[in-house]
Amino acid sequence: MNQQITCTVFLLTSEWEDTSRGHVLRYYGRSPEKGAVEITFDDQKPVCFLERSVDTKNAEKLVARKPVELQNFAGKSVDALYFSSYRGLRNTADLLRAAGTPPFESDVRPDRRFLMERFIFSMLEASGESRQEGNLLRLHNPTIKAVDVEPQFIIASLDIETGRRNSVIYSIAVHLSGFKGESECTFVVGNEADIPDEGIFFVPSEKQLLVTFFKWLSDVDPDFIIGWNVIGFDLMMMEKRSSQLGVPFALGRSRRPASLRKNEFAGFQANVSGRVVIDGPQALRASFYNFEDFRLSTVAHELVGEEKLIDADTDRMAEIERLYAEDKVALARYNIQDCRLVTRIFEKVGLLELYARRSQISGMLPGEIGRSVAAFDHYMLPLLHRRGIVAPDKQDVHGTEHAAGGYVMEPTPGIYKNVAVLDFKSLYPSIIQTFCIDPYSRLNADINTLETPTGFRFSRTEHILPQVIDKLLEQRSYAKKANDGALSQAIKILMNSFYGVMGSFGCRFYHPDLPSAITSTGQWLLKGCRSWLEERGFQVLYGDTDSVFVLLPESAHYDPEKVGRELAADLNNYWRKTMSARGLTSYLEMEFEKVYSTFVLPLARGREGGARKRYAGLRGSGADEKIEFVGMEYVRSDWTPLAKQFQYDLYLKVMSGEDVRSWLKDFVRRLMQGELDELLIYRKRLKKPVAEYTRNISPQVRAAKMLKKPGREVKYLMTRSGPVPIQLKPSDPDYQHYLDKQIRPLADSLLGLQNTSLQDLIGPEQLSLF
C-alpha cells in the first residue's frame, strides 16, 4: 500500500536509464528510519547547452529548446536543449561537434547533474509517495533537499574458495558487520550435516550454492561488499560460474545486472545497483598505506596481529583441495577467517568511515570515490551556472602544457645536529585563496585585476574556488575539534586535488595558466622563505615544494622546538605584511613541524652534490628514538630486507656517533658466510603480464619466466646463475651481487659524508677473506 512519508537517506549508488516510457534517474541508499531505499525520477529531461546562433534541425529526440540567461566561456549566449533520452542528447552532441559547433556540458551524467544542481552531497531528505517491496522502500518523484545524515551501514565481507585452476567454487563465506552488529555465514558444497552454531551450511551442488547465497544476500541486504581482490577474483569467478550454471548473478538491489570490469588506471571496478563494492588492496593504496606486499596475510599480521588459518608458506591450493576432500568444516573455518580478517583491517584503518566522509564532502557517491575531476565539477558547475556561465565538454578542451612542479632546492649533503622542519599548511589551497585563482576568476581577469608574483592575472572579486576552500577549511576546523579524523582527512584530500584537477587534460576547466600560477607562486614563496631565513643568519639545508629544513645554531642554552615555532610565527608575520603590501589577505600559514636531533642529507649517486627528495632524521630519545627515512631504500618495497636492515642499523650508529668499522666488518662477514640468507629475497611487481615483456628483460621478469603461472608479484633470489624464483628453491646465492648492489651503494652514500667508504673501512684485502 502506498503512503506519504518523509525520510533521510545516505545515497550509495546512482544510475540513469533510457526506457520505452522515458528517461529515468535511479538512486539507492540507506535511510536510518526506513532501511534500504530506492528513489526514482522520470520527470527530469537530460539537458545540455548550445550557442544561440547554432541550428538544431538534426537534433535527435529533442523535446524543447529554451533561451536561458547563460553564456559560454567566450561570452556568447546559449540555449538549453532538453531531450527525451540521454542517448539522444549524446548522439546529437556528436553531430553538432562533427559540424564544428560543439555543445556545452553534454557529457555531464544526468544522475550527477540532478544532485549537483540541488547542492546535494550524498545526503538528502525525501518526501513523497512510497511503497514497501520486501527490504526496499521505493519512492517515486519525491521532493528532495540537502540535509545531514549520520550514515548507518551493513557491511558484508565476502570470500570464496575454489578448486584447482579456479574451475569450481567450493564455498562462499560472508562476515557481516555494521550498525546491526556482527554475524557470519559459510555455505559449502557437500552432504555433511549443518553446524548452525558456527554458521556453516551445506548445499548439494555448486549451482545450489550460488542460488542459496544470492537468496541469503538479498535477505541480509548489505550496503557494502568488501573483500581482498574481491572484484578481480571472487566476484568475477562467481559471475563466470553463475553464467555457466544458469544462475542469475543477482548481486544488486535491482534486477539490473552487475557490471564487473578492469580499468587500466583504477584497477578492478564493480557497478552494482544499490551496493558498493570495495577491494581492500585498492582502497588501502588509494589511502596512502604501504606494506611489504598487499597479501591478506601480510596486511592482517601488520595491522591487526591476526593470521590466516593456512600458513603462507603452505601450498594453499593443495591444502584447500585436501580440506574439501577430508574436512569441509575446517575449509569453512578457513574461509570465514579470511572474511573476518578483511573486516578487522577495514575497521582498524577506518576505511568505510573515510569513504563515507569523502562522499559527504566531495559529492561523489561511495562507489565513485577518488574521481577528483567529477568532484570538481560537482562544486564548480552549479556555482558557475549561478554566475551565468556554462562550461565546455571535456573532450573539447585541449591540453597544451603541463605546469611546472614544486620547487626543490639543491640539498647541502652532510650530517647535521638540530634541524627544524617548517612547512606551509595546505600550500596550494592557501595560494588559491590568497591570489583568487580559479577558472571563473581567470575569465574575469579584467575586473579588479590582481597579478601573481610571476605575472598571471586574475580577478580580486570575481571568483568561486576561494570561497569553497574557505568553507572546507571551516569544516576541517570543526572536524579537528570534534576529533573526526576521517572528515579532516577527507577534506584535506579534496582540497589538495583542486590544483591537480585544474592542470589535468581531462578536466573541462583546464587552462595552463591555472596550475602554472599556483606552482610558480609556490616556488616564489619557498625561495622567499629561504632568503628571509638566510638574511637572519640561518642556513637552509634543503627545501621541497612546501617545506624548508633549517639548521639551528649550536647552543646548550636554547630549546630547538621553541626556536622552530618562533621562526614559523615570524615567517607568517612576514608573509602577512608582504601580501598586505600587494593589497591581498594572506591565507598562507607556515607551521613548525618537528626538529631532528640528527639529520642526514646523503650524497647523490653518479653525480656531484646531494640527493634530492632523500633524507633521514633521528627523533626521540632512549626507547622512543627512531629514524624517519624519506625517499630512501628503507621505505621502498623493491629493495631486499637485507638492504633495509643494513641501512637502518648503519644510519642509527652513525647518527649516534658510533665507530662503525668493526660492525661493518662483522655484517659483511655474516653476509658472505650465509648467515643472512633469509634477508636476500627480492619482491618486485610486474606492470604487465610476463609474456608482454620482450625487450630489456629485467631480473624479476627473467625469474617470472621460469614459472608456469607467475603472478604480478615476483619473489626471487639472485644466485650465481642469475635470478631464480623462490618457488624453485634456489641455492648458491650470489653474495658478491648483494654486497655490490645492495650494501656498498647504501654505505658509500652515507660514509662519503665522512670522507670514507665501505672499502676504506673494511679494505679490499678483508673482503677477499670472505
HUPE-V773405 format. One record per residue. PHI is phi as a letter, one per 20 degrees, with the letter a starting at -180 (* if undefined). PSI is psi in whole degrees, -180 to 180 (* if undefined). Layout:
# HUPE-V773405
phi/psi
PHI/PSI
PHI/PSI
This chain:
# HUPE-V773405
phi/psi
*/136
f/146
b/154
e/130
c/164
c/129
b/156
e/149
b/134
e/116
f/144
d/-49
c/159
b/159
a/160
c/157
b/133
e/116
d/174
f/-19
e/-1
p/-173
e/134
c/134
d/138
c/131
c/140
c/144
a/-175
c/133
d/130
g/-27
e/-34
c/-4
n/-148
f/137
c/139
d/128
d/125
c/147
c/127
c/17
d/17
d/132
d/130
g/140
c/145
b/-174
c/154
b/143
g/138
f/-29
e/-7
e/135
f/151
c/37
f/-24
e/13
f/140
e/124
l/36
f/125
e/-42
b/152
c/122
c/136
f/139
c/159
e/63
c/154
c/157
e/-177
f/-25
e/1
n/14
e/140
f/148
c/160
d/156
e/132
d/124
d/135
c/158
e/-15
b/152
f/-32
f/-38
f/-41
f/-47
f/-39
f/-41
f/-40
g/-41
f/-41
f/-43
f/-41
f/-41
f/-28
e/2
n/15
c/71
f/146
f/-178
c/133
m/27
f/-14
e/6
f/118
g/135
f/-34
f/-32
f/-43
g/-42
g/-43
f/-46
f/-38
f/-15
d/10
l/43
d/125
d/73
m/-13
c/134
b/165
d/130
d/136
c/128
r/-168
f/137
c/162
b/144
e/125
c/101
m/-129
f/-11
d/126
e/124
d/130
c/138
c/121
l/48
f/167
e/142
c/156
b/157
f/134
b/172
e/135
c/127
e/114
f/143
c/118
c/158
d/128
d/131
d/115
e/118
d/141
b/144
c/158
c/137
c/166
e/180
g/145
m/18
l/43
e/-29
b/160
d/125
e/-38
b/156
c/126
c/146
b/131
d/121
e/141
b/177
p/-160
f/-14
e/5
n/-170
d/145
b/170
b/157
b/137
c/128
d/130
c/138
f/120
r/173
d/10
f/169
f/142
f/154
c/77
f/-28
f/-29
d/3
m/31
d/125
c/136
d/142
c/153
f/-19
b/165
f/-38
f/-45
f/-31
g/-48
f/-45
g/-46
f/-44
f/-48
f/-35
f/-45
f/-42
f/-42
f/-37
f/-45
f/-25
l/62
f/157
e/-37
d/139
d/121
c/163
r/-175
d/109
l/38
f/-31
e/-53
f/-22
d/-69
g/-54
f/-39
f/-37
f/-41
f/-39
f/-43
f/-48
f/-33
f/-43
f/-44
f/-31
e/1
m/34
d/129
g/132
e/74
e/71
e/-26
e/-171
e/-1
c/180
e/-5
f/136
f/146
f/150
d/119
d/132
b/163
d/124
e/132
g/-33
d/-33
d/6
m/-157
f/140
c/150
c/128
d/111
c/123
g/117
n/-7
c/147
d/127
d/126
c/125
e/128
g/-56
g/-43
f/-42
f/-39
f/-42
f/-42
f/-22
e/15
m/26
e/149
b/138
c/167
g/-40
b/169
d/28
f/148
g/-40
f/-41
f/-49
f/-42
f/-42
f/-44
f/-40
e/-41
c/-1
m/26
d/162
c/158
f/161
e/-10
d/123
g/144
f/-28
e/-4
e/152
f/96
f/-45
f/-39
f/-39
f/-37
f/-43
f/-42
f/-45
f/-39
f/-36
f/-35
d/-29
b/78
f/-27
f/-42
f/-37
f/-43
f/-40
f/-40
f/-44
f/-49
f/-28
f/-38
f/-39
f/-43
f/-42
f/-43
f/-43
g/-46
f/-40
f/-47
f/-41
f/-41
f/-45
e/-2
m/38
f/-45
f/-33
f/-40
f/-41
g/-44
f/-44
f/-41
f/-35
f/-43
f/-33
e/-39
e/-23
n/-12
f/131
f/158
g/-33
f/-8
d/16
g/139
o/-9
e/81
f/-33
f/-44
f/-36
f/-38
f/-43
g/-42
f/-36
e/-49
f/-43
g/-52
f/-34
f/-36
f/-40
f/-38
f/-18
e/4
n/25
c/141
d/156
d/159
f/165
f/151
f/-38
f/-12
e/3
d/122
d/117
f/141
d/-34
b/150
e/149
f/154
f/151
e/-172
f/157
f/129
d/115
f/152
f/120
f/151
d/98
f/144
r/179
d/123
c/157
d/140
l/81
d/121
e/140
d/120
d/134
b/153
f/131
f/123
l/60
g/-55
f/-43
f/-37
f/-30
f/-42
g/-44
f/-48
f/-41
d/12
l/50
e/119
a/171
f/-41
f/-39
f/-37
f/-41
f/-28
d/31
f/-20
e/-7
e/114
l/63
f/140
c/157
c/133
f/165
g/-19
d/16
n/12
e/139
d/135
b/174
e/136
f/-25
d/-27
d/92
b/164
c/-50
f/-39
g/-39
f/-36
f/-45
f/-38
g/-48
f/-41
f/-40
f/-35
f/-42
f/-37
f/-38
f/-42
f/-43
f/-42
f/-41
f/-34
e/3
l/36
e/84
f/-35
f/-42
f/-43
f/-44
f/-39
f/-42
f/-42
f/-45
f/-44
f/-48
f/-41
f/-17
f/-20
g/-44
g/-50
f/-38
f/-46
f/-16
d/5
e/135
f/-15
e/13
d/136
f/-17
e/8
g/136
b/135
f/-27
f/-29
f/-59
f/-34
f/-39
f/-38
f/-51
f/-39
f/-35
f/-38
f/-42
f/-44
f/-41
f/-44
f/-41
f/-37
f/-40
f/-44
f/-46
f/-45
f/-44
f/-43
f/-34
f/-22
d/14
n/9
e/141
e/125
e/113
f/-31
a/158
b/146
b/110
m/-68
c/8
c/147
c/145
d/114
d/126
f/121
e/153
f/150
e/119
a/143
e/1
d/25
b/160
e/112
g/-39
f/-38
f/-43
f/-42
f/-43
f/-39
f/-39
f/-43
f/-44
f/-41
f/-38
f/-40
f/-41
f/-40
f/-45
f/-32
f/-45
f/-40
f/-44
f/-38
f/-37
f/-23
e/3
m/25
c/154
e/128
e/124
d/8
f/134
c/110
e/132
d/145
e/121
e/-50
a/171
c/132
e/125
f/-34
c/138
c/135
c/126
d/105
f/165
f/148
f/156
e/130
n/4
b/168
f/156
n/-167
e/167
e/125
f/149
l/28
b/122
a/168
b/142
c/141
e/129
c/159
m/-174
b/159
l/-132
f/-22
e/1
f/133
b/159
d/136
d/121
d/137
c/124
m/10
d/172
f/-30
g/-30
d/11
d/139
e/-12
e/8
d/155
f/158
g/-31
g/-49
f/-41
f/-44
f/-43
f/-46
f/-45
f/-50
f/-41
f/-46
f/-40
f/-42
f/-44
f/-43
f/-27
e/0
n/18
e/155
e/121
d/2
g/-53
f/-36
f/-42
f/-45
f/-42
f/-40
f/-46
f/-40
f/-46
f/-40
g/-52
f/-20
e/10
n/15
e/-10
d/24
f/-28
f/-10
d/6
e/-2
f/129
e/141
c/115
c/149
d/143
e/139
e/-11
b/167
g/144
g/-31
f/-20
e/-8
e/114
c/-17
c/157
l/58
f/117
e/165
g/-40
f/-34
f/-41
g/-41
f/-43
f/-35
f/-14
e/-11
d/147
f/-41
c/75
f/142
e/-169
f/-22
d/132
d/129
d/126
b/162
d/139
e/113
d/177
f/-16
e/2
o/-172
f/135
c/128
f/147
f/-21
f/-24
e/9
l/63
f/152
c/-175
l/59
g/147
e/86
f/-33
f/-36
g/-49
f/-36
f/-45
f/-37
d/-22
d/-38
e/-51
g/-48
f/-36
f/-41
f/-47
f/-30
f/-24
e/-48
f/-26
f/-24
f/-18
d/18
l/40
b/-174
b/172
g/-44
f/-39
f/-41
e/-32
e/-41
n/138
f/-31
f/-31
f/-42
f/-36
f/-21
f/-23
e/*
